[in-house]
């Protein structure tokens, strides 16, 4: 959608809004009656469809969000114009309109009520559309918008913030849809072997909340065949490795695909490495890509397990294990999972878990530049991790990421960075200068190019 089109929509919409809000004023002018009669109908049309019927966004949701943004911009512009018109008119500077000084208070009260009502409708029509359709506003910005709505100056700042966030979402997501459509026949991610995505610790492969966010859908759109580990959320690496091994053999047996390509995030990378050591598994794995995996462990995990009293550790573990039993884990082991993420354990694990010949190993890591760039709890753990492990992604130190024949390190300009959660699109957030979905598309495309 071009900038000229957007400016045209804003100008036309603002003029219509001003025209409608001036309904009472128009009765005091020499304007033909039929034009005045058009004012409410044009205002209704503006509220129903405040966008030109060309170059529409590529989905219904984005179209709703786009029209909501237009209404909010039109609201802001027309409110300013209408206030200026009212002030000028009350001062007697509008031809044919009597000023307030001549005692026609009732006339100006009616005009101001109409003006307020028109802008009220524009604002809430736009705000409800944006609140109900935008995914990038998130809970925080929505709450801030509600809190600051009646605070002068602050409400204008938040309104601008909301419009900017939602407008960028419309432009970015529309661009991605068009890109996917333009290369739908290329099948960039149609690899020789399917993709097995292995989650990290403290998560499960839920049907209605995908650990990998929007990534699997983006890969499948480009031709990839996706499977999930379906292993427990928290267990020692040996147990998780056995579950992953069983899953690999099950996929091979059921589909006849012979091999799989594994993408493991966080502890999932260690679990996958352990699975490759088990008999009859490595021959069915073409490649292993680890993403932000603590191959050398986390020093701050050693510290926490040393400093936190055993009684408190067990209390947390019992609560977690009980909850995950109800969610479907057959034998969750919080303490076992956390202990296997320590630097001391990983040193021993690496000595006993060499790379398997014939499997292509590669790794990816990222950096969260500042704590405030991450979502809770990564904004808290970033500081703790930095003290023990140096620069990190909010959970794992950079020194722990590299593994295999190839390693790539990701960061972005500015002070935000890319967090542990950003690398799996956990929050479904469009990170500036980092398109996580496109990154995985290119990652899997490279596997295809390698013949995997």
N, C-alpha and C positions, 0 to 999 in steps of 0.2 A: 504494500500500500504506500503510495508516494506521499511525500510531505506536502505537495501542492494540494492533493486531494484532502488531506487532513485539515489543512488551513481553510480550504473552501468549505468543508463541513462545519468547522467552528464558526466561520463568519456568517454563513447562511443561517445556522442554528441560532446564533446570538441575535441576528436581526429579527428572526421570527419571534424569538422570546421577548425582545424589546417591543415589537409591534403588538403582540398579544397583551403584554402588561400595560400598554398605553391605551387600552380599549376605551377607558373613560375620557382620556385626553382627546382621543380621536373624534369624539362626539362634539367637541368644541371647535373643531377645525372645519375647513371647507372640503375635507376629503369626502368623496362619494360614499353613500351609505353602504353599497354592496361591498366595498373594500373593508369597511369597519365590520361588517357582518362576517367577513372571512376570518377575522382575527382569532376567534375561539377555535375554529376548525383547523386553522394552520397550527395553532398551539397543540391541539390534540394529535395532529399528524407528526409534529416534532417529537412528542413524547412516545408515540408508538414506534417511530423509525427515524432516529436522529443520525442517520448515516446514508450516504449516497449508494445507490444500488449497483455499484461497480467495484471490482477488486475486493470482494467481500472476504473476510477471514475464512480459513479453510475448515472450520468446524462450527457447529451450532453454539457450543460453549464459548468459543472465542468471539463469535459474533455478538453474543449477549454482553460479554465483557467489553468489547469494543464500543458498543452503543452506550453502555454505562459510562465509560470514560468520556465519550463525546458529550453526554448530558452533563457531566460534572464540569467539564471545561466550559460548556455553554452557560451553565449556571453561574460560574465565577465571572465570566465576561459580561453576561447580560445584567447581573446584579450590579456590577460597577457602573455600567451605562445607565441603567434605570435609576440608580441613586442620583447620578449626575443630572439626568433629565428632570427628576423631581425637584432637585435643589434649584436648578435653573428656572423651572416653571414657577416654583413658589416665589422666586425673585422677580417674576414678571418679564423674563427674557424670552419666553416662547410666544411667537405671534398667535394671536387669537385666544390665548389662555390667560385668564385673570389670575393675578398673583394672590398669594395667601393674605396679603395685607388688606385686601378689599373685603374681607370678612367671609369668604366662601370656604370656611373650615370643613364643612361637611363634604364638599367636593374633593378636597385634597385628602381627607381621611379615607374616602372610598377608593381613591386612586392608590393610596399607600397600602390599603388592605388587599386590593387586587394584585398589586406588585408583589407583596409578601406571599400571597397565595400561589401566584404563578411560580415564583422562585422556590417556594417550599415543595411544590410538585416536581419541579425539575430536579432539585437536589435529591429527594428521596427516591425518585424513579431511578436516577443514576446510581445512587449509593447502594440501593438494594440489588440492582443488577450486578454491580461490581462485587459486592460482598458475597453474593450467591454463586458467582461464576469463576472468580479468580482463585487460582491455586497458590499463587506466589505471595498474596497478602499475608497468609499465615495467621495464626491465632494472635500473636503479639501485636501486629499492626492493626488488626481488627479491634482488639481491646483498646489500644491507644486511641484509635479513631473515636470510639464510644466515649472514653474518658475526656478527651480534649475537645469534643464536639461543641461544647458551650463555653469554652475558654477563648476569649478574643486573642487574636494573633496566632496562638497555638493551633487553633482549628484550621486556620489558613495554611499553616506549615504542614500539618498532617494531611490536609486535603491534597496539597501538591504532592506529597510523598505517596499517597494512595494512587493518585492519577498516574504518576510516573511509574510506579511499580506495575500496575495493571496494564498500562500501555506497552511497556517493554515486554511483558508476558505475551500480549497479543502479537506483537511484531516477531518475537523470537520463535514462539510456537508455530505461527503461520509459516515462517521461513523453514522450520524443520519439516513440516508436513509437505511443503512444496519440494524440498530437497529429496525426501523419501519417495515422493511420487515420480520425480524426474529420473530416479535410478532404480525403480522397482524391478526392471527387467535385468539389472546387473547382478542381482543376488550376491552382493558383496560378502555376506556372511554365511553363504551356503557351503560350509566346510565339508570336507570328506567324512569327518567323524563328528558326531553330535557334541554339544557343550554340556558339561556337568558343572553346575554352579554350587559351590560349597560355602555355606555361611560360617560366620565366626561365632565366638562364644556368647552366651546369654541371649541368643535369638533362636527362633525356629522358622521353618518354612511354612508359614501360615498361608492358607488359601486366599484370605481377604486382605492381608497386608504383606506385600512382597518385600522381603529383606532387601532385594536389589532394586527397589523403586521402579523407575520407568525403563530401566536398562533391558530387561528381558524382552519387553514388547518392541523396543527399538531394534534389537537383534533379530527377533522373529520377523519383523517387517522386512528386514534385509535378507531373509532366507535361512536364518539359523534354526537349528533344532535344539531346544533347551530342555534340560532335565535338572532336578534339584537333589541335593544330598539327602534330605529328609532325616537327618540324624538328630540326636538329642542336642538340647541347647547348651548344656554344661556337663562335661564328662572328661576324664583324663584322656590324653592324646591316644593312648593305646586302645581305649574303648571306642573313641570316635573313629580312629583309623580302621578298626574292624567294621564299623557300620558303613563307612565310605567304601571299603573293599567289597562288602556285600552288595552295596548299591551299584557299583561298577559292574560286577558280574551279573547282577539282575538285569541291568540295561542291555548289556551285550547279549544275554540269553534271550531276552524278550524281543529285541529289535534286529538281532543279527548284524549289528553295526561293526563288530570285531574290536573297535577301539573307541575311546572317548577322549576329548580334550577337557582338562579340568581347569577351572578358574576358582581359586580359593582365596577368600578374604580373611585377613586377620588370623585367628587360630585355625581357621579352615585350611590355610596353607600348610600348617604343621600337621594337621589331621590327614591331609592328602599325601604328604610325604611319608607318613607312617603307614598309610594304606599300601603304598607302592612297595613296601618291604615284605608284605605278606605273600605267601606262595600263590602263584597263578594270577596275580593282579597286574603287575607291570607290563606284561605282554598285551594287555588290553588298554593301555594308556599311551596316547601319542604325545601329549604335551601336558605340562603342569605350569600354569601361570599363577604366581602368588601375588596378591595385592595387599600392600601395607601389612605384611605378615611379620610378626616379631621373631625372626629366625634366631636372633641372639638374645631373645628374652627382654624383659623389662626390669631394670634395676629397681624401679620404685615398687614393683610387686614384691621383690625380696624384702624391701624396707617395711612395707605394710604388714607382711606376714610375720615379720620379726617384732614389730612394735605393738601391733594390736593384740590384746590379750586373747588367749586361746578360747576363753569362755565366750567373748563377744564374737569372735570369728564363727564359732559353732552356732551361735544364736542366729546370725545372719544366714548361715548355710542352711540351717533347719527350716527357716522361713521360706527361703528361695526353693529348696528342694520340695517342700510341701506344695507350694504353688505350682511348680512345673509338673509334679505328679498329676495334678488335676487337669493340666493342659495337654497331657499325653506322653510326657517323657517317662519311659519305664523305670529308669534308674538314674535320676539326676544326681550329680556329685559336684557341688559348688566348690568345695575345698580342693578336690582333685583337679578341676579345671584351672583354678587360679594358680595353684602350685606349679602346674605345667607351663605357666607363662613367665616364670621367674628366669632371670639370667643364669642362675646356677643350674637349673634343670636343663635349659636349652643348650648349655655348653656340653653336657653329657649326651643330650639327645643328638646333637650334630655329629659327635664322634661316632655314635652308633647307628646313624642313619645317613649313609652316603647316597649320592645320587645314583639312580639306577641307569645303567647303560641302555641306550635305545630310546629313552624318554627325553624330550626336549624340555629343559627347565628355563624359565625366565621369571623376572620379578618386577614389581612396580612399587614405588613409594611416593609419598607427598609430604608437604610441610604446611602446618598451620602457623602462619607468621606471628599472630598474636592471639592471646587467649580469647579476647572478645569476638574474634572471627568465628569461633565454633559455637555450636548449640550446647546447651546443658546435657550431660555433665562434662563434655570435652573442654568447655571454657574453664572449668575448675581443674580437671586433671592435667591440662596443658602445663600449668605452672609447676605442679608437683613432678610431672615427667621431665620438665626442662631442668629441674634441679638435679635429677639423678642421671638422665639419659641425654641431656642436651636438646638441640632442635628436634621437634617431633610433630606428629600429626594430631596431637591432643591426647594420644594414648601410647603410641609406640615411637621410640627414638629412631632418627634417620639411620644410625649405624646398624640398626637391626634389619633393615629392609632388603639389602642386596642378596640375591641368591640365584645361582644358575648361570647359563651362558650369556644372558642378556639382562641388563637392568636399566630401567628408565626412572628418572626422578622428576616429579611434577610440582610446579609452583606457578603462581600467577603474579603479575605486577601489583603493586600496592601493599596494603597492610593486612589483608584478610587471610590469604593463603587457602589451602585445600585440606580439609580435616579428614580424619578417619572415617567419619560418617558420610562426608561428601563423596568419597571414592566409591560408595555403593548407592548413591542417590537416596540415602536413608530418609532425608527430610523433603525430598522432591523439590529441592531448591535450585533455581537457575543461578549458579555461581558465576559472577562476572569473569569473563575471559577463560572460563573452563566449562566446556560442554561435555559433561560426563557421559552422556549417551553416545555422542559421536566418538568419544575416546574409545569406548568399548567396541563400537562398530569397526573402527580402524584396527583395534587390537585383534579382533576375531578375523577381520579381513586379511591381516598379516599371517595368521595361522593358515588360512585358506591358501594364500600364496606360497606357503612353505609345503603345501601338500597334505596338511593335517585336516 
